[in-house]
Amino acid sequence: MPQYKCVPAPKDIVIDSDGDMGGAVSSFSSLLNAETEGGWVFQSLEEIMVTQKPGCIAAIFGGRATQISYNMLIFRKD
């Protein structure tokens, strides 16, 4: 039976002003390589939406829930 593992994708990646994508690519490849060492195979990149409720104080003052988008790397092991 296959197993699945979700890992948060790197976020807040900043590239140089000249548009060098090396840092962004390196972040993703390092994460992918680390997971494959454990026998996991990259399956897909998925976006999930999470609703974050306001804290107690914020709720008292009318704070509302906000939606946050996360990218998840999905790995599979057979």
N, CA, C and O atoms as a Tripos MOL2 file, in Angstrom:
@<TRIPOS>MOLECULE
protein
  312   311    78     0     0
PROTEIN
NO_CHARGES

@<TRIPOS>ATOM
      1 N           0.8540   -1.1800    0.0000 N.3       1 MET1
      2 CA          0.0000    0.0000    0.0000 C.3       1 MET1
      3 C           0.8960    1.2370    0.0000 C.2       1 MET1
      4 O           1.7920    1.3460    0.8370 O.2       1 MET1
      5 N           0.6680    2.1650   -0.9210 N.am      2 PRO2
      6 CA          1.5330    3.3510   -0.9630 C.3       2 PRO2
      7 C           1.3130    4.2660    0.2400 C.2       2 PRO2
      8 O           0.2250    4.3180    0.8130 O.2       2 PRO2
      9 N           2.3640    4.9780    0.6030 N.am      3 GLN3
     10 CA          2.3020    5.9940    1.6560 C.3       3 GLN3
     11 C           2.5060    7.3530    0.9950 C.2       3 GLN3
     12 O           3.1740    7.4550   -0.0340 O.2       3 GLN3
     13 N           1.9330    8.3900    1.5850 N.am      4 TYR4
     14 CA          2.1020    9.7490    1.0770 C.3       4 TYR4
     15 C           2.6100   10.6470    2.1870 C.2       4 TYR4
     16 O           2.3060   10.4510    3.3640 O.2       4 TYR4
     17 N           3.3840   11.6240    1.7870 N.am      5 LYS5
     18 CA          3.9580   12.5750    2.7360 C.3       5 LYS5
     19 C           3.8200   13.9770    2.1420 C.2       5 LYS5
     20 O           4.1320   14.1930    0.9710 O.2       5 LYS5
     21 N           3.3530   14.9240    2.9520 N.am      6 CYS6
     22 CA          3.2290   16.3230    2.5290 C.3       6 CYS6
     23 C           4.2980   17.1450    3.2350 C.2       6 CYS6
     24 O           4.4860   17.0390    4.4470 O.2       6 CYS6
     25 N           4.9950   17.9670    2.4550 N.am      7 VAL7
     26 CA          6.0500   18.8190    2.9810 C.3       7 VAL7
     27 C           5.7880   20.2360    2.4860 C.2       7 VAL7
     28 O           5.5570   20.4280    1.2920 O.2       7 VAL7
     29 N           5.8160   21.2290    3.3630 N.am      8 PRO8
     30 CA          5.6150   22.6040    2.9010 C.3       8 PRO8
     31 C           6.7070   22.9990    1.9060 C.2       8 PRO8
     32 O           7.8920   22.7720    2.1500 O.2       8 PRO8
     33 N           6.3020   23.5840    0.8010 N.am      9 ALA9
     34 CA          7.2640   24.0650   -0.1870 C.3       9 ALA9
     35 C           7.9550   25.3130    0.3600 C.2       9 ALA9
     36 O           7.3720   26.0480    1.1570 O.2       9 ALA9
     37 N           9.1950   25.5540   -0.0650 N.am     10 PRO10
     38 CA          9.8660   26.7830    0.3800 C.3      10 PRO10
     39 C           9.0230   28.0040    0.0080 C.2      10 PRO10
     40 O           8.4280   28.0520   -1.0690 O.2      10 PRO10
     41 N           8.9800   28.9820    0.9020 N.am     11 LYS11
     42 CA          8.2270   30.2020    0.6070 C.3      11 LYS11
     43 C           9.0990   31.4070    0.9070 C.2      11 LYS11
     44 O          10.1810   31.2840    1.4810 O.2      11 LYS11
     45 N           8.6260   32.5410    0.5220 N.am     12 ASP12
     46 CA          9.3590   33.7970    0.7200 C.3      12 ASP12
     47 C          10.7490   33.7400    0.0960 C.2      12 ASP12
     48 O          11.7220   34.2210    0.6770 O.2      12 ASP12
     49 N          10.8300   33.1480   -1.0940 N.am     13 ILE13
     50 CA         12.0980   33.0900   -1.8090 C.3      13 ILE13
     51 C          12.3200   34.4260   -2.4990 C.2      13 ILE13
     52 O          11.4460   34.9210   -3.2110 O.2      13 ILE13
     53 N          13.4770   34.9960   -2.2870 N.am     14 VAL14
     54 CA         13.8220   36.2880   -2.8770 C.3      14 VAL14
     55 C          14.9280   36.0750   -3.8940 C.2      14 VAL14
     56 O          15.9240   35.4120   -3.6070 O.2      14 VAL14
     57 N          14.7530   36.6410   -5.0910 N.am     15 ILE15
     58 CA         15.7930   36.5290   -6.0980 C.3      15 ILE15
     59 C          16.4650   37.8830   -6.2730 C.2      15 ILE15
     60 O          15.9020   38.9190   -5.9200 O.2      15 ILE15
     61 N          17.6790   37.8620   -6.8250 N.am     16 ASP16
     62 CA         18.4260   39.0880   -7.0670 C.3      16 ASP16
     63 C          17.6940   39.9760   -8.0570 C.2      16 ASP16
     64 O          16.8270   39.5110   -8.7980 O.2      16 ASP16
     65 N          18.0430   41.2470   -8.0680 N.am     17 SER17
     66 CA         17.3870   42.2020   -8.9540 C.3      17 SER17
     67 C          17.6130   41.8720  -10.4280 C.2      17 SER17
     68 O          16.8310   42.2880  -11.2830 O.2      17 SER17
     69 N          18.6720   41.1310  -10.7270 N.am     18 ASP18
     70 CA         18.9200   40.7710  -12.1270 C.3      18 ASP18
     71 C          18.1150   39.5430  -12.5540 C.2      18 ASP18
     72 O          18.2630   39.0670  -13.6800 O.2      18 ASP18
     73 N          17.2630   39.0260  -11.6600 N.am     19 GLY19
     74 CA         16.3690   37.9300  -12.0000 C.3      19 GLY19
     75 C          17.0060   36.5620  -11.9390 C.2      19 GLY19
     76 O          16.4940   35.6210  -12.5450 O.2      19 GLY19
     77 N          18.1130   36.4220  -11.2230 N.am     20 ASP20
     78 CA         18.7790   35.1320  -11.1050 C.3      20 ASP20
     79 C          17.8830   34.1690  -10.3300 C.2      20 ASP20
     80 O          17.5550   34.4180   -9.1700 O.2      20 ASP20
     81 N          17.4920   33.0810  -10.9660 N.am     21 MET21
     82 CA         16.6010   32.1060  -10.3530 C.3      21 MET21
     83 C          17.3630   31.0070   -9.6170 C.2      21 MET21
     84 O          16.7410   30.0880   -9.0850 O.2      21 MET21
     85 N          18.6770   31.0770   -9.5730 N.am     22 GLY22
     86 CA         19.5010   30.0470   -8.9670 C.3      22 GLY22
     87 C          19.1200   29.7460   -7.5250 C.2      22 GLY22
     88 O          19.0530   28.5800   -7.1370 O.2      22 GLY22
     89 N          18.8720   30.7710   -6.7300 N.am     23 GLY23
     90 CA         18.5130   30.5710   -5.3270 C.3      23 GLY23
     91 C          17.1940   29.8460   -5.1730 C.2      23 GLY23
     92 O          17.0620   28.9610   -4.3270 O.2      23 GLY23
     93 N          16.2210   30.2140   -5.9810 N.am     24 ALA24
     94 CA         14.9050   29.5750   -5.9070 C.3      24 ALA24
     95 C          15.0060   28.1100   -6.3210 C.2      24 ALA24
     96 O          14.4470   27.2320   -5.6630 O.2      24 ALA24
     97 N          15.7090   27.8580   -7.3950 N.am     25 VAL25
     98 CA         15.8640   26.4850   -7.8800 C.3      25 VAL25
     99 C          16.6320   25.6500   -6.8640 C.2      25 VAL25
    100 O          16.2950   24.4900   -6.6280 O.2      25 VAL25
    101 N          17.6540   26.2320   -6.2690 N.am     26 SER26
    102 CA         18.4650   25.5240   -5.2830 C.3      26 SER26
    103 C          17.6440   25.1360   -4.0590 C.2      26 SER26
    104 O          17.8050   24.0320   -3.5380 O.2      26 SER26
    105 N          16.7740   26.0160   -3.5950 N.am     27 SER27
    106 CA         15.9150   25.7200   -2.4370 C.3      27 SER27
    107 C          15.0190   24.5180   -2.7000 C.2      27 SER27
    108 O          14.8900   23.6320   -1.8550 O.2      27 SER27
    109 N          14.4050   24.4920   -3.8700 N.am     28 PHE28
    110 CA         13.5260   23.3820   -4.2060 C.3      28 PHE28
    111 C          14.3130   22.0900   -4.4080 C.2      28 PHE28
    112 O          13.9060   21.0350   -3.9220 O.2      28 PHE28
    113 N          15.4270   22.1650   -5.1160 N.am     29 SER29
    114 CA         16.1730   20.9390   -5.3880 C.3      29 SER29
    115 C          16.7660   20.3540   -4.1120 C.2      29 SER29
    116 O          16.8270   19.1330   -3.9700 O.2      29 SER29
    117 N          17.2030   21.1960   -3.1840 N.am     30 SER30
    118 CA         17.7340   20.6890   -1.9150 C.3      30 SER30
    119 C          16.6620   19.9370   -1.1410 C.2      30 SER30
    120 O          16.9270   18.8740   -0.5790 O.2      30 SER30
    121 N          15.4670   20.4790   -1.1100 N.am     31 LEU31
    122 CA         14.3620   19.8320   -0.4130 C.3      31 LEU31
    123 C          13.9790   18.5100   -1.0860 C.2      31 LEU31
    124 O          13.7680   17.5040   -0.4090 O.2      31 LEU31
    125 N          13.8920   18.5180   -2.4160 N.am     32 LEU32
    126 CA         13.5560   17.2940   -3.1440 C.3      32 LEU32
    127 C          14.6140   16.2210   -2.9220 C.2      32 LEU32
    128 O          14.2790   15.0590   -2.6900 O.2      32 LEU32
    129 N          15.8870   16.5990   -2.9920 N.am     33 ASN33
    130 CA         16.9670   15.6350   -2.7960 C.3      33 ASN33
    131 C          16.9710   15.0710   -1.3750 C.2      33 ASN33
    132 O          17.2450   13.8860   -1.1850 O.2      33 ASN33
    133 N          16.6760   15.8900   -0.3940 N.am     34 ALA34
    134 CA         16.6420   15.4190    0.9940 C.3      34 ALA34
    135 C          15.5520   14.3710    1.1830 C.2      34 ALA34
    136 O          15.7560   13.3860    1.8920 O.2      34 ALA34
    137 N          14.4090   14.5730    0.5590 N.am     35 GLU35
    138 CA         13.3090   13.6160    0.6980 C.3      35 GLU35
    139 C          13.5900   12.3230   -0.0570 C.2      35 GLU35
    140 O          13.2180   11.2470    0.4120 O.2      35 GLU35
    141 N          14.2370   12.4060   -1.2170 N.am     36 THR36
    142 CA         14.5150   11.1910   -1.9880 C.3      36 THR36
    143 C          15.5260   10.2990   -1.2730 C.2      36 THR36
    144 O          15.5350    9.0850   -1.4800 O.2      36 THR36
    145 N          16.3760   10.8880   -0.4340 N.am     37 GLU37
    146 CA         17.3190   10.0830    0.3370 C.3      37 GLU37
    147 C          16.5880    9.1350    1.2890 C.2      37 GLU37
    148 O          17.1090    8.0800    1.6480 O.2      37 GLU37
    149 N          15.3910    9.5170    1.6890 N.am     38 GLY38
    150 CA         14.5840    8.6720    2.5680 C.3      38 GLY38
    151 C          13.6900    7.7050    1.8020 C.2      38 GLY38
    152 O          12.8500    7.0310    2.3970 O.2      38 GLY38
    153 N          13.8660    7.6340    0.4920 N.am     39 GLY39
    154 CA         13.0790    6.7060   -0.3120 C.3      39 GLY39
    155 C          11.7860    7.2790   -0.8510 C.2      39 GLY39
    156 O          11.0050    6.5540   -1.4670 O.2      39 GLY39
    157 N          11.5410    8.5610   -0.6370 N.am     40 TRP40
    158 CA         10.3190    9.1940   -1.1280 C.3      40 TRP40
    159 C          10.5100    9.6520   -2.5660 C.2      40 TRP40
    160 O          11.6000   10.0750   -2.9520 O.2      40 TRP40
    161 N           9.4450    9.5670   -3.3580 N.am     41 VAL41
    162 CA          9.4560    9.9870   -4.7540 C.3      41 VAL41
    163 C           8.5080   11.1770   -4.8890 C.2      41 VAL41
    164 O           7.3730   11.1320   -4.4150 O.2      41 VAL41
    165 N           8.9800   12.2360   -5.5360 N.am     42 PHE42
    166 CA          8.1410   13.4240   -5.7280 C.3      42 PHE42
    167 C           6.9260   13.0540   -6.5640 C.2      42 PHE42
    168 O           7.0570   12.4310   -7.6170 O.2      42 PHE42
    169 N           5.7350   13.4410   -6.0910 N.am     43 GLN43
    170 CA          4.4770   13.1490   -6.7690 C.3      43 GLN43
    171 C           3.9060   14.3980   -7.4400 C.2      43 GLN43
    172 O           3.5910   14.3800   -8.6300 O.2      43 GLN43
    173 N           3.7740   15.4970   -6.6600 N.am     44 SER44
    174 CA          3.1720   16.7080   -7.2160 C.3      44 SER44
    175 C           3.3600   17.8980   -6.2770 C.2      44 SER44
    176 O           3.7900   17.7520   -5.1330 O.2      44 SER44
    177 N           3.0290   19.0630   -6.7890 N.am     45 LEU45
    178 CA          2.9990   20.3000   -6.0070 C.3      45 LEU45
    179 C           1.5490   20.7410   -5.9760 C.2      45 LEU45
    180 O           0.9410   20.9570   -7.0240 O.2      45 LEU45
    181 N           0.9920   20.8760   -4.7860 N.am     46 GLU46
    182 CA         -0.4220   21.2270   -4.6320 C.3      46 GLU46
    183 C          -0.5740   22.4760   -3.7760 C.2      46 GLU46
    184 O           0.1900   22.7000   -2.8380 O.2      46 GLU46
    185 N          -1.5600   23.2730   -4.1120 N.am     47 GLU47
    186 CA         -1.8760   24.4600   -3.3110 C.3      47 GLU47
    187 C          -3.0690   24.1330   -2.4310 C.2      47 GLU47
    188 O          -4.0750   23.6110   -2.9120 O.2      47 GLU47
    189 N          -2.9620   24.4390   -1.1380 N.am     48 ILE48
    190 CA         -4.0820   24.2340   -0.2290 C.3      48 ILE48
    191 C          -4.4430   25.5710    0.4090 C.2      48 ILE48
    192 O          -3.5840   26.4250    0.6290 O.2      48 ILE48
    193 N          -5.7150   25.7330    0.6980 N.am     49 MET49
    194 CA         -6.1990   26.9310    1.3650 C.3      49 MET49
    195 C          -6.5190   26.5690    2.8150 C.2      49 MET49
    196 O          -7.1960   25.5760    3.0820 O.2      49 MET49
    197 N          -6.0330   27.3730    3.7290 N.am     50 VAL50
    198 CA         -6.2510   27.1580    5.1520 C.3      50 VAL50
    199 C          -6.9540   28.3890    5.7120 C.2      50 VAL50
    200 O          -6.5640   29.5190    5.4190 O.2      50 VAL50
    201 N          -7.9860   28.1670    6.5150 N.am     51 THR51
    202 CA         -8.6780   29.2760    7.1660 C.3      51 THR51
    203 C          -8.1090   29.4410    8.5660 C.2      51 THR51
    204 O          -8.1060   28.5070    9.3690 O.2      51 THR51
    205 N          -7.6290   30.6410    8.8420 N.am     52 GLN52
    206 CA         -7.0540   30.9480   10.1580 C.3      52 GLN52
    207 C          -8.0410   31.8160   10.9270 C.2      52 GLN52
    208 O          -8.3780   32.9220   10.5040 O.2      52 GLN52
    209 N          -8.4990   31.2970   12.0630 N.am     53 LYS53
    210 CA         -9.4380   32.0480   12.8940 C.3      53 LYS53
    211 C          -8.6940   33.1360   13.6500 C.2      53 LYS53
    212 O          -7.5120   32.9800   13.9590 O.2      53 LYS53
    213 N          -9.3720   34.2360   13.9520 N.am     54 PRO54
    214 CA         -8.7140   35.2860   14.7330 C.3      54 PRO54
    215 C          -8.4960   34.8260   16.1750 C.2      54 PRO54
    216 O          -9.2210   33.9650   16.6750 O.2      54 PRO54
    217 N          -7.5220   35.3880   16.8200 N.am     55 GLY55
    218 CA         -7.2790   35.0890   18.2290 C.3      55 GLY55
    219 C          -8.3950   35.6470   19.1020 C.2      55 GLY55
    220 O          -9.2830   36.3420   18.6080 O.2      55 GLY55
    221 N          -8.3550   35.3490   20.3820 N.am     56 CYS56
    222 CA         -9.4190   35.7610   21.3120 C.3      56 CYS56
    223 C          -9.6270   37.2730   21.3200 C.2      56 CYS56
    224 O         -10.7560   37.7490   21.1960 O.2      56 CYS56
    225 N          -8.5470   38.0190   21.4660 N.am     57 ILE57
    226 CA         -8.6480   39.4910   21.5270 C.3      57 ILE57
    227 C          -9.1360   40.0430   20.2010 C.2      57 ILE57
    228 O         -10.0110   40.9090   20.1740 O.2      57 ILE57
    229 N          -8.5780   39.5500   19.0960 N.am     58 ALA58
    230 CA         -8.9940   40.0350   17.7750 C.3      58 ALA58
    231 C         -10.4710   39.7450   17.5350 C.2      58 ALA58
    232 O         -11.1770   40.5730   16.9600 O.2      58 ALA58
    233 N         -10.9460   38.5820   17.9690 N.am     59 ALA59
    234 CA        -12.3540   38.2250   17.7820 C.3      59 ALA59
    235 C         -13.2680   39.1710   18.5470 C.2      59 ALA59
    236 O         -14.3480   39.5180   18.0690 O.2      59 ALA59
    237 N         -12.8390   39.5870   19.7290 N.am     60 ILE60
    238 CA        -13.6330   40.5240   20.5340 C.3      60 ILE60
    239 C         -13.8250   41.8320   19.7740 C.2      60 ILE60
    240 O         -14.8850   42.4530   19.8500 O.2      60 ILE60
    241 N         -12.7880   42.2490   19.0370 N.am     61 PHE61
    242 CA        -12.8470   43.5150   18.3100 C.3      61 PHE61
    243 C         -13.2700   43.3330   16.8580 C.2      61 PHE61
    244 O         -13.0010   44.1900   16.0170 O.2      61 PHE61
    245 N         -13.9310   42.2210   16.5640 N.am     62 GLY62
    246 CA        -14.5000   42.0210   15.2290 C.3      62 GLY62
    247 C         -13.5580   41.4200   14.2130 C.2      62 GLY62
    248 O         -13.8400   41.4590   13.0150 O.2      62 GLY62
    249 N         -12.4510   40.8670   14.6550 N.am     63 GLY63
    250 CA        -11.5270   40.2330   13.7140 C.3      63 GLY63
    251 C         -12.1920   39.0710   13.0000 C.2      63 GLY63
    252 O         -12.9950   38.3460   13.5890 O.2      63 GLY63
    253 N         -11.8610   38.8980   11.7520 N.am     64 ARG64
    254 CA        -12.4680   37.8420   10.9520 C.3      64 ARG64
    255 C         -11.4140   36.7940   10.5850 C.2      64 ARG64
    256 O         -10.2080   37.0360   10.6250 O.2      64 ARG64
    257 N         -11.9210   35.6510   10.2360 N.am     65 ALA65
    258 CA        -11.0420   34.5890    9.7580 C.3      65 ALA65
    259 C         -10.4420   35.0050    8.4200 C.2      65 ALA65
    260 O         -11.0990   35.6750    7.6220 O.2      65 ALA65
    261 N          -9.2120   34.6130    8.1780 N.am     66 THR66
    262 CA         -8.5490   34.9070    6.9140 C.3      66 THR66
    263 C          -8.1300   33.6050    6.2530 C.2      66 THR66
    264 O          -7.8750   32.6070    6.9270 O.2      66 THR66
    265 N          -8.0620   33.6260    4.9360 N.am     67 GLN67
    266 CA         -7.6170   32.4470    4.2080 C.3      67 GLN67
    267 C          -6.1740   32.6450    3.7710 C.2      67 GLN67
    268 O          -5.7930   33.7080    3.2800 O.2      67 GLN67
    269 N          -5.3840   31.5960    3.9620 N.am     68 ILE68
    270 CA         -3.9710   31.6230    3.6190 C.3      68 ILE68
    271 C          -3.7080   30.4680    2.6600 C.2      68 ILE68
    272 O          -4.1980   29.3570    2.8620 O.2      68 ILE68
    273 N          -2.9380   30.7380    1.6280 N.am     69 SER69
    274 CA         -2.5950   29.7340    0.6400 C.3      69 SER69
    275 C          -1.2160   29.1590    0.9490 C.2      69 SER69
    276 O          -0.2700   29.9030    1.2070 O.2      69 SER69
    277 N          -1.1060   27.8350    0.9220 N.am     70 TYR70
    278 CA          0.1690   27.1530    1.1370 C.3      70 TYR70
    279 C           0.4430   26.2150   -0.0350 C.2      70 TYR70
    280 O          -0.4770   25.5940   -0.5670 O.2      70 TYR70
    281 N           1.6920   26.1150   -0.4300 N.am     71 ASN71
    282 CA          2.0980   25.1370   -1.4390 C.3      71 ASN71
    283 C           2.7050   23.9510   -0.7280 C.2      71 ASN71
    284 O           3.5870   24.0990    0.1180 O.2      71 ASN71
    285 N           2.2250   22.7710   -1.0790 N.am     72 MET72
    286 CA          2.6970   21.5410   -0.4490 C.3      72 MET72
    287 C           3.3250   20.6430   -1.5040 C.2      72 MET72
    288 O           2.7650   20.4530   -2.5830 O.2      72 MET72
    289 N           4.4770   20.0990   -1.1900 N.am     73 LEU73
    290 CA          5.1130   19.1010   -2.0350 C.3      73 LEU73
    291 C           4.6190   17.7420   -1.5740 C.2      73 LEU73
    292 O           4.7140   17.4110   -0.3920 O.2      73 LEU73
    293 N           4.0890   16.9490   -2.5060 N.am     74 ILE74
    294 CA          3.5540   15.6410   -2.1730 C.3      74 ILE74
    295 C           4.5600   14.5770   -2.6340 C.2      74 ILE74
    296 O           4.9890   14.5670   -3.7880 O.2      74 ILE74
    297 N           4.9190   13.6950   -1.7160 N.am     75 PHE75
    298 CA          5.8370   12.6070   -2.0050 C.3      75 PHE75
    299 C           5.1230   11.2840   -1.7920 C.2      75 PHE75
    300 O           4.1790   11.1830   -1.0090 O.2      75 PHE75
    301 N           5.5950   10.2730   -2.5060 N.am     76 ARG76
    302 CA          4.9960    8.9470   -2.4240 C.3      76 ARG76
    303 C           6.0840    7.9010   -2.1990 C.2      76 ARG76
    304 O           7.1880    8.0020   -2.7330 O.2      76 ARG76
    305 N           5.7470    6.9030   -1.4020 N.am     77 LYS77
    306 CA          6.6370    5.7660   -1.1960 C.3      77 LYS77
    307 C           5.8030    4.5010   -1.3510 C.2      77 LYS77
    308 O           4.7710    4.3460   -0.6970 O.2      77 LYS77
    309 N           6.2490    3.6030   -2.2140 N.am     78 ASP78
    310 CA          5.5080    2.3540   -2.4490 C.3      78 ASP78
    311 C           5.9510    1.2630   -1.5090 C.2      78 ASP78
    312 O           5.4320    0.1480   -1.5690 O.2      78 ASP78
@<TRIPOS>BOND
     1     1     2 1
     2     2     3 1
     3     3     4 2
     4     3     5 am
     5     5     6 1
     6     6     7 1
     7     7     8 2
     8     7     9 am
     9     9    10 1
    10    10    11 1
    11    11    12 2
    12    11    13 am
    13    13    14 1
    14    14    15 1
    15    15    16 2
    16    15    17 am
    17    17    18 1
    18    18    19 1
    19    19    20 2
    20    19    21 am
    21    21    22 1
    22    22    23 1
    23    23    24 2
    24    23    25 am
    25    25    26 1
    26    26    27 1
    27    27    28 2
    28    27    29 am
    29    29    30 1
    30    30    31 1
    31    31    32 2
    32    31    33 am
    33    33    34 1
    34    34    35 1
    35    35    36 2
    36    35    37 am
    37    37    38 1
    38    38    39 1
    39    39    40 2
    40    39    41 am
    41    41    42 1
    42    42    43 1
    43    43    44 2
    44    43    45 am
    45    45    46 1
    46    46    47 1
    47    47    48 2
    48    47    49 am
    49    49    50 1
    50    50    51 1
    51    51    52 2
    52    51    53 am
    53    53    54 1
    54    54    55 1
    55    55    56 2
    56    55    57 am
    57    57    58 1
    58    58    59 1
    59    59    60 2
    60    59    61 am
    61    61    62 1
    62    62    63 1
    63    63    64 2
    64    63    65 am
    65    65    66 1
    66    66    67 1
    67    67    68 2
    68    67    69 am
    69    69    70 1
    70    70    71 1
    71    71    72 2
    72    71    73 am
    73    73    74 1
    74    74    75 1
    75    75    76 2
    76    75    77 am
    77    77    78 1
    78    78    79 1
    79    79    80 2
    80    79    81 am
    81    81    82 1
    82    82    83 1
    83    83    84 2
    84    83    85 am
    85    85    86 1
    86    86    87 1
    87    87    88 2
    88    87    89 am
    89    89    90 1
    90    90    91 1
    91    91    92 2
    92    91    93 am
    93    93    94 1
    94    94    95 1
    95    95    96 2
    96    95    97 am
    97    97    98 1
    98    98    99 1
    99    99   100 2
   100    99   101 am
   101   101   102 1
   102   102   103 1
   103   103   104 2
   104   103   105 am
   105   105   106 1
   106   106   107 1
   107   107   108 2
   108   107   109 am
   109   109   110 1
   110   110   111 1
   111   111   112 2
   112   111   113 am
   113   113   114 1
   114   114   115 1
   115   115   116 2
   116   115   117 am
   117   117   118 1
   118   118   119 1
   119   119   120 2
   120   119   121 am
   121   121   122 1
   122   122   123 1
   123   123   124 2
   124   123   125 am
   125   125   126 1
   126   126   127 1
   127   127   128 2
   128   127   129 am
   129   129   130 1
   130   130   131 1
   131   131   132 2
   132   131   133 am
   133   133   134 1
   134   134   135 1
   135   135   136 2
   136   135   137 am
   137   137   138 1
   138   138   139 1
   139   139   140 2
   140   139   141 am
   141   141   142 1
   142   142   143 1
   143   143   144 2
   144   143   145 am
   145   145   146 1
   146   146   147 1
   147   147   148 2
   148   147   149 am
   149   149   150 1
   150   150   151 1
   151   151   152 2
   152   151   153 am
   153   153   154 1
   154   154   155 1
   155   155   156 2
   156   155   157 am
   157   157   158 1
   158   158   159 1
   159   159   160 2
   160   159   161 am
   161   161   162 1
   162   162   163 1
   163   163   164 2
   164   163   165 am
   165   165   166 1
   166   166   167 1
   167   167   168 2
   168   167   169 am
   169   169   170 1
   170   170   171 1
   171   171   172 2
   172   171   173 am
   173   173   174 1
   174   174   175 1
   175   175   176 2
   176   175   177 am
   177   177   178 1
   178   178   179 1
   179   179   180 2
   180   179   181 am
   181   181   182 1
   182   182   183 1
   183   183   184 2
   184   183   185 am
   185   185   186 1
   186   186   187 1
   187   187   188 2
   188   187   189 am
   189   189   190 1
   190   190   191 1
   191   191   192 2
   192   191   193 am
   193   193   194 1
   194   194   195 1
   195   195   196 2
   196   195   197 am
   197   197   198 1
   198   198   199 1
   199   199   200 2
   200   199   201 am
   201   201   202 1
   202   202   203 1
   203   203   204 2
   204   203   205 am
   205   205   206 1
   206   206   207 1
   207   207   208 2
   208   207   209 am
   209   209   210 1
   210   210   211 1
   211   211   212 2
   212   211   213 am
   213   213   214 1
   214   214   215 1
   215   215   216 2
   216   215   217 am
   217   217   218 1
   218   218   219 1
   219   219   220 2
   220   219   221 am
   221   221   222 1
   222   222   223 1
   223   223   224 2
   224   223   225 am
   225   225   226 1
   226   226   227 1
   227   227   228 2
   228   227   229 am
   229   229   230 1
   230   230   231 1
   231   231   232 2
   232   231   233 am
   233   233   234 1
   234   234   235 1
   235   235   236 2
   236   235   237 am
   237   237   238 1
   238   238   239 1
   239   239   240 2
   240   239   241 am
   241   241   242 1
   242   242   243 1
   243   243   244 2
   244   243   245 am
   245   245   246 1
   246   246   247 1
   247   247   248 2
   248   247   249 am
   249   249   250 1
   250   250   251 1
   251   251   252 2
   252   251   253 am
   253   253   254 1
   254   254   255 1
   255   255   256 2
   256   255   257 am
   257   257   258 1
   258   258   259 1
   259   259   260 2
   260   259   261 am
   261   261   262 1
   262   262   263 1
   263   263   264 2
   264   263   265 am
   265   265   266 1
   266   266   267 1
   267   267   268 2
   268   267   269 am
   269   269   270 1
   270   270   271 1
   271   271   272 2
   272   271   273 am
   273   273   274 1
   274   274   275 1
   275   275   276 2
   276   275   277 am
   277   277   278 1
   278   278   279 1
   279   279   280 2
   280   279   281 am
   281   281   282 1
   282   282   283 1
   283   283   284 2
   284   283   285 am
   285   285   286 1
   286   286   287 1
   287   287   288 2
   288   287   289 am
   289   289   290 1
   290   290   291 1
   291   291   292 2
   292   291   293 am
   293   293   294 1
   294   294   295 1
   295   295   296 2
   296   295   297 am
   297   297   298 1
   298   298   299 1
   299   299   300 2
   300   299   301 am
   301   301   302 1
   302   302   303 1
   303   303   304 2
   304   303   305 am
   305   305   306 1
   306   306   307 1
   307   307   308 2
   308   307   309 am
   309   309   310 1
   310   310   311 1
   311   311   312 2
@<TRIPOS>SUBSTRUCTURE
     1 MET1         2 RESIDUE 1 A MET
     2 PRO2         6 RESIDUE 1 A PRO
     3 GLN3        10 RESIDUE 1 A GLN
     4 TYR4        14 RESIDUE 1 A TYR
     5 LYS5        18 RESIDUE 1 A LYS
     6 CYS6        22 RESIDUE 1 A CYS
     7 VAL7        26 RESIDUE 1 A VAL
     8 PRO8        30 RESIDUE 1 A PRO
     9 ALA9        34 RESIDUE 1 A ALA
    10 PRO10       38 RESIDUE 1 A PRO
    11 LYS11       42 RESIDUE 1 A LYS
    12 ASP12       46 RESIDUE 1 A ASP
    13 ILE13       50 RESIDUE 1 A ILE
    14 VAL14       54 RESIDUE 1 A VAL
    15 ILE15       58 RESIDUE 1 A ILE
    16 ASP16       62 RESIDUE 1 A ASP
    17 SER17       66 RESIDUE 1 A SER
    18 ASP18       70 RESIDUE 1 A ASP
    19 GLY19       74 RESIDUE 1 A GLY
    20 ASP20       78 RESIDUE 1 A ASP
    21 MET21       82 RESIDUE 1 A MET
    22 GLY22       86 RESIDUE 1 A GLY
    23 GLY23       90 RESIDUE 1 A GLY
    24 ALA24       94 RESIDUE 1 A ALA
    25 VAL25       98 RESIDUE 1 A VAL
    26 SER26      102 RESIDUE 1 A SER
    27 SER27      106 RESIDUE 1 A SER
    28 PHE28      110 RESIDUE 1 A PHE
    29 SER29      114 RESIDUE 1 A SER
    30 SER30      118 RESIDUE 1 A SER
    31 LEU31      122 RESIDUE 1 A LEU
    32 LEU32      126 RESIDUE 1 A LEU
    33 ASN33      130 RESIDUE 1 A ASN
    34 ALA34      134 RESIDUE 1 A ALA
    35 GLU35      138 RESIDUE 1 A GLU
    36 THR36      142 RESIDUE 1 A THR
    37 GLU37      146 RESIDUE 1 A GLU
    38 GLY38      150 RESIDUE 1 A GLY
    39 GLY39      154 RESIDUE 1 A GLY
    40 TRP40      158 RESIDUE 1 A TRP
    41 VAL41      162 RESIDUE 1 A VAL
    42 PHE42      166 RESIDUE 1 A PHE
    43 GLN43      170 RESIDUE 1 A GLN
    44 SER44      174 RESIDUE 1 A SER
    45 LEU45      178 RESIDUE 1 A LEU
    46 GLU46      182 RESIDUE 1 A GLU
    47 GLU47      186 RESIDUE 1 A GLU
    48 ILE48      190 RESIDUE 1 A ILE
    49 MET49      194 RESIDUE 1 A MET
    50 VAL50      198 RESIDUE 1 A VAL
    51 THR51      202 RESIDUE 1 A THR
    52 GLN52      206 RESIDUE 1 A GLN
    53 LYS53      210 RESIDUE 1 A LYS
    54 PRO54      214 RESIDUE 1 A PRO
    55 GLY55      218 RESIDUE 1 A GLY
    56 CYS56      222 RESIDUE 1 A CYS
    57 ILE57      226 RESIDUE 1 A ILE
    58 ALA58      230 RESIDUE 1 A ALA
    59 ALA59      234 RESIDUE 1 A ALA
    60 ILE60      238 RESIDUE 1 A ILE
    61 PHE61      242 RESIDUE 1 A PHE
    62 GLY62      246 RESIDUE 1 A GLY
    63 GLY63      250 RESIDUE 1 A GLY
    64 ARG64      254 RESIDUE 1 A ARG
    65 ALA65      258 RESIDUE 1 A ALA
    66 THR66      262 RESIDUE 1 A THR
    67 GLN67      266 RESIDUE 1 A GLN
    68 ILE68      270 RESIDUE 1 A ILE
    69 SER69      274 RESIDUE 1 A SER
    70 TYR70      278 RESIDUE 1 A TYR
    71 ASN71      282 RESIDUE 1 A ASN
    72 MET72      286 RESIDUE 1 A MET
    73 LEU73      290 RESIDUE 1 A LEU
    74 ILE74      294 RESIDUE 1 A ILE
    75 PHE75      298 RESIDUE 1 A PHE
    76 ARG76      302 RESIDUE 1 A ARG
    77 LYS77      306 RESIDUE 1 A LYS
    78 ASP78      310 RESIDUE 1 A ASP
